Amino acid sequence: MILLRPVPYGTGTRNDIIYIMNIQDAWEKALKKTKIIRPRAQGLQTFSDTSLSYMFLAEALVNKGDTIVRQGEILVEKPAIILPSNLPLFEGFDFEKEFDLGLDMVTNFLLVRGVSFPSMKYNNKAEALKIYDGHVEKAVEYYSDMLQRKEDVNMGLVVGSEDCWQFSVLIFICTQIARSANTDIKRLLDNFKKNDKPI
């Protein structure tokens, strides 16, 4: 588990460096541990907001052998070719509470690492947080089978580490956006040509 010291950000002190290193550790851990077991089959909407459902599984930090099941939904605003001057907004990810970070610090952290987002607002709503009695591998098998039986093409299944779940969910979002990017750009340009007006 990554322990973060609460420090004020933006003061230019040595504590800021420790603080950034801790979020860097969490980011690197998420990059290593995140596995997208089942992506969303359906592409994201081009001309309207998309509701992106996910189920995140992680080994429980307290009760070893159990799995944390975090189910949620992210409302992703429609993409744009020309981005507004504002930075992306991440709501409902608990960065402030769990990492003691301001949202602008998280956004800057991601942008410095070349992570950019074509939509400007991502609103995460937690729907359920429960414990699955069994190891992650068993939980993956169970939930994969359940989603298959339900023929749920909208729900993504992601595995990662519980102490950096926010970054794992953002990685999931990025993969979904990347899968839709070519189609979105083509549709946006076609719409622009057809209507002869800005997108």
Contacts in CASP RR format, 6 or more apart in sequence:
PFRMAT RR
TARGET T0000
AUTHOR 0000-0000-0000
METHOD contacts of the structure
MODEL  1
MILLRPVPYGTGTRNDIIYIMNIQDAWEKALKKTKIIRPRAQGLQTFSDT
SLSYMFLAEALVNKGDTIVRQGEILVEKPAIILPSNLPLFEGFDFEKEFD
LGLDMVTNFLLVRGVSFPSMKYNNKAEALKIYDGHVEKAVEYYSDMLQRK
EDVNMGLVVGSEDCWQFSVLIFICTQIARSANTDIKRLLDNFKKNDKPI
1 61 0 8 1.000
1 163 0 8 1.000
2 22 0 8 1.000
2 25 0 8 1.000
2 26 0 8 1.000
2 29 0 8 1.000
2 163 0 8 1.000
2 164 0 8 1.000
3 22 0 8 1.000
4 19 0 8 1.000
4 22 0 8 1.000
4 23 0 8 1.000
4 99 0 8 1.000
4 100 0 8 1.000
5 15 0 8 1.000
5 18 0 8 1.000
5 19 0 8 1.000
5 22 0 8 1.000
6 100 0 8 1.000
7 13 0 8 1.000
7 15 0 8 1.000
7 16 0 8 1.000
7 18 0 8 1.000
7 19 0 8 1.000
7 100 0 8 1.000
8 15 0 8 1.000
9 16 0 8 1.000
9 19 0 8 1.000
9 101 0 8 1.000
9 102 0 8 1.000
9 105 0 8 1.000
10 16 0 8 1.000
10 105 0 8 1.000
19 100 0 8 1.000
19 101 0 8 1.000
20 109 0 8 1.000
22 99 0 8 1.000
23 99 0 8 1.000
23 101 0 8 1.000
23 105 0 8 1.000
23 106 0 8 1.000
23 109 0 8 1.000
24 109 0 8 1.000
26 99 0 8 1.000
26 163 0 8 1.000
26 164 0 8 1.000
26 167 0 8 1.000
27 109 0 8 1.000
27 113 0 8 1.000
27 164 0 8 1.000
27 167 0 8 1.000
29 161 0 8 1.000
29 163 0 8 1.000
29 164 0 8 1.000
29 167 0 8 1.000
30 160 0 8 1.000
30 161 0 8 1.000
30 164 0 8 1.000
30 167 0 8 1.000
30 168 0 8 1.000
30 170 0 8 1.000
30 171 0 8 1.000
31 167 0 8 1.000
31 171 0 8 1.000
33 159 0 8 1.000
33 160 0 8 1.000
33 161 0 8 1.000
33 164 0 8 1.000
33 168 0 8 1.000
34 158 0 8 1.000
34 159 0 8 1.000
34 160 0 8 1.000
34 167 0 8 1.000
34 168 0 8 1.000
34 171 0 8 1.000
34 172 0 8 1.000
35 158 0 8 1.000
35 159 0 8 1.000
35 160 0 8 1.000
36 156 0 8 1.000
36 157 0 8 1.000
36 158 0 8 1.000
36 171 0 8 1.000
36 172 0 8 1.000
36 175 0 8 1.000
37 140 0 8 1.000
37 144 0 8 1.000
37 156 0 8 1.000
37 157 0 8 1.000
37 158 0 8 1.000
37 159 0 8 1.000
38 144 0 8 1.000
38 147 0 8 1.000
38 155 0 8 1.000
38 156 0 8 1.000
38 157 0 8 1.000
39 156 0 8 1.000
39 175 0 8 1.000
39 176 0 8 1.000
39 179 0 8 1.000
40 52 0 8 1.000
40 53 0 8 1.000
40 153 0 8 1.000
40 154 0 8 1.000
40 155 0 8 1.000
40 156 0 8 1.000
40 176 0 8 1.000
41 153 0 8 1.000
41 154 0 8 1.000
42 153 0 8 1.000
42 154 0 8 1.000
43 50 0 8 1.000
43 176 0 8 1.000
43 179 0 8 1.000
43 180 0 8 1.000
43 183 0 8 1.000
44 50 0 8 1.000
44 52 0 8 1.000
44 76 0 8 1.000
44 79 0 8 1.000
44 176 0 8 1.000
44 177 0 8 1.000
44 180 0 8 1.000
44 184 0 8 1.000
45 78 0 8 1.000
46 78 0 8 1.000
46 79 0 8 1.000
46 180 0 8 1.000
46 183 0 8 1.000
46 184 0 8 1.000
46 187 0 8 1.000
46 188 0 8 1.000
47 78 0 8 1.000
47 187 0 8 1.000
47 191 0 8 1.000
48 78 0 8 1.000
49 75 0 8 1.000
49 76 0 8 1.000
49 77 0 8 1.000
49 78 0 8 1.000
50 75 0 8 1.000
50 76 0 8 1.000
50 78 0 8 1.000
51 73 0 8 1.000
51 74 0 8 1.000
51 75 0 8 1.000
51 76 0 8 1.000
51 154 0 8 1.000
52 73 0 8 1.000
52 74 0 8 1.000
52 75 0 8 1.000
52 76 0 8 1.000
52 154 0 8 1.000
52 173 0 8 1.000
52 176 0 8 1.000
53 71 0 8 1.000
53 72 0 8 1.000
53 73 0 8 1.000
53 154 0 8 1.000
53 155 0 8 1.000
53 156 0 8 1.000
54 71 0 8 1.000
54 72 0 8 1.000
54 73 0 8 1.000
54 74 0 8 1.000
54 155 0 8 1.000
54 156 0 8 1.000
54 157 0 8 1.000
54 158 0 8 1.000
54 169 0 8 1.000
54 172 0 8 1.000
55 69 0 8 1.000
55 70 0 8 1.000
55 71 0 8 1.000
55 72 0 8 1.000
55 143 0 8 1.000
55 147 0 8 1.000
55 155 0 8 1.000
55 156 0 8 1.000
55 157 0 8 1.000
55 158 0 8 1.000
56 68 0 8 1.000
56 69 0 8 1.000
56 70 0 8 1.000
56 71 0 8 1.000
56 72 0 8 1.000
56 158 0 8 1.000
56 159 0 8 1.000
56 160 0 8 1.000
56 165 0 8 1.000
56 168 0 8 1.000
56 169 0 8 1.000
56 172 0 8 1.000
57 67 0 8 1.000
57 68 0 8 1.000
57 69 0 8 1.000
57 70 0 8 1.000
57 132 0 8 1.000
57 136 0 8 1.000
57 139 0 8 1.000
57 140 0 8 1.000
57 143 0 8 1.000
57 157 0 8 1.000
57 158 0 8 1.000
57 159 0 8 1.000
57 160 0 8 1.000
58 67 0 8 1.000
58 68 0 8 1.000
58 70 0 8 1.000
58 136 0 8 1.000
58 159 0 8 1.000
58 160 0 8 1.000
58 161 0 8 1.000
58 162 0 8 1.000
58 165 0 8 1.000
59 65 0 8 1.000
59 66 0 8 1.000
59 67 0 8 1.000
59 68 0 8 1.000
59 135 0 8 1.000
59 136 0 8 1.000
59 161 0 8 1.000
59 162 0 8 1.000
60 66 0 8 1.000
60 67 0 8 1.000
60 68 0 8 1.000
60 131 0 8 1.000
60 162 0 8 1.000
61 68 0 8 1.000
61 162 0 8 1.000
61 163 0 8 1.000
63 131 0 8 1.000
65 134 0 8 1.000
65 135 0 8 1.000
66 131 0 8 1.000
66 132 0 8 1.000
66 133 0 8 1.000
66 134 0 8 1.000
67 131 0 8 1.000
67 132 0 8 1.000
67 134 0 8 1.000
67 135 0 8 1.000
67 136 0 8 1.000
67 138 0 8 1.000
67 139 0 8 1.000
68 129 0 8 1.000
68 130 0 8 1.000
68 131 0 8 1.000
68 132 0 8 1.000
68 162 0 8 1.000
69 128 0 8 1.000
69 129 0 8 1.000
69 130 0 8 1.000
69 131 0 8 1.000
69 132 0 8 1.000
69 139 0 8 1.000
69 143 0 8 1.000
70 126 0 8 1.000
70 128 0 8 1.000
70 129 0 8 1.000
70 165 0 8 1.000
71 126 0 8 1.000
71 127 0 8 1.000
71 128 0 8 1.000
71 129 0 8 1.000
71 130 0 8 1.000
72 124 0 8 1.000
72 125 0 8 1.000
72 126 0 8 1.000
72 127 0 8 1.000
72 128 0 8 1.000
73 124 0 8 1.000
73 125 0 8 1.000
73 127 0 8 1.000
74 122 0 8 1.000
74 123 0 8 1.000
74 124 0 8 1.000
74 125 0 8 1.000
74 169 0 8 1.000
74 173 0 8 1.000
75 121 0 8 1.000
75 122 0 8 1.000
75 123 0 8 1.000
75 125 0 8 1.000
76 119 0 8 1.000
76 121 0 8 1.000
76 122 0 8 1.000
76 173 0 8 1.000
76 177 0 8 1.000
77 119 0 8 1.000
77 120 0 8 1.000
77 121 0 8 1.000
77 122 0 8 1.000
78 119 0 8 1.000
79 118 0 8 1.000
79 119 0 8 1.000
79 177 0 8 1.000
79 180 0 8 1.000
79 184 0 8 1.000
79 188 0 8 1.000
80 118 0 8 1.000
80 119 0 8 1.000
80 120 0 8 1.000
80 188 0 8 1.000
80 199 0 8 1.000
81 185 0 8 1.000
81 188 0 8 1.000
81 189 0 8 1.000
81 199 0 8 1.000
82 198 0 8 1.000
82 199 0 8 1.000
83 118 0 8 1.000
83 120 0 8 1.000
84 120 0 8 1.000
86 120 0 8 1.000
87 104 0 8 1.000
87 107 0 8 1.000
87 108 0 8 1.000
87 111 0 8 1.000
88 107 0 8 1.000
88 116 0 8 1.000
88 117 0 8 1.000
88 119 0 8 1.000
88 120 0 8 1.000
88 121 0 8 1.000
88 122 0 8 1.000
89 103 0 8 1.000
89 107 0 8 1.000
89 120 0 8 1.000
89 121 0 8 1.000
89 122 0 8 1.000
90 103 0 8 1.000
90 106 0 8 1.000
90 107 0 8 1.000
90 122 0 8 1.000
90 124 0 8 1.000
90 170 0 8 1.000
91 121 0 8 1.000
91 122 0 8 1.000
91 123 0 8 1.000
91 124 0 8 1.000
92 123 0 8 1.000
92 124 0 8 1.000
92 125 0 8 1.000
92 126 0 8 1.000
93 106 0 8 1.000
93 122 0 8 1.000
93 124 0 8 1.000
93 166 0 8 1.000
93 169 0 8 1.000
93 170 0 8 1.000
94 166 0 8 1.000
95 101 0 8 1.000
95 102 0 8 1.000
95 103 0 8 1.000
95 106 0 8 1.000
95 166 0 8 1.000
96 102 0 8 1.000
96 103 0 8 1.000
98 166 0 8 1.000
99 106 0 8 1.000
99 166 0 8 1.000
110 116 0 8 1.000
110 170 0 8 1.000
115 170 0 8 1.000
115 174 0 8 1.000
117 173 0 8 1.000
117 174 0 8 1.000
117 177 0 8 1.000
118 177 0 8 1.000
118 181 0 8 1.000
118 184 0 8 1.000
119 177 0 8 1.000
122 170 0 8 1.000
122 173 0 8 1.000
124 169 0 8 1.000
132 138 0 8 1.000
132 139 0 8 1.000
132 142 0 8 1.000
136 159 0 8 1.000
140 157 0 8 1.000
140 159 0 8 1.000
143 157 0 8 1.000
144 157 0 8 1.000
147 155 0 8 1.000
147 156 0 8 1.000
147 157 0 8 1.000
156 172 0 8 1.000
158 168 0 8 1.000
158 169 0 8 1.000
158 171 0 8 1.000
158 172 0 8 1.000
160 168 0 8 1.000
161 168 0 8 1.000
188 199 0 8 1.000
191 199 0 8 1.000
192 198 0 8 1.000
192 199 0 8 1.000
END
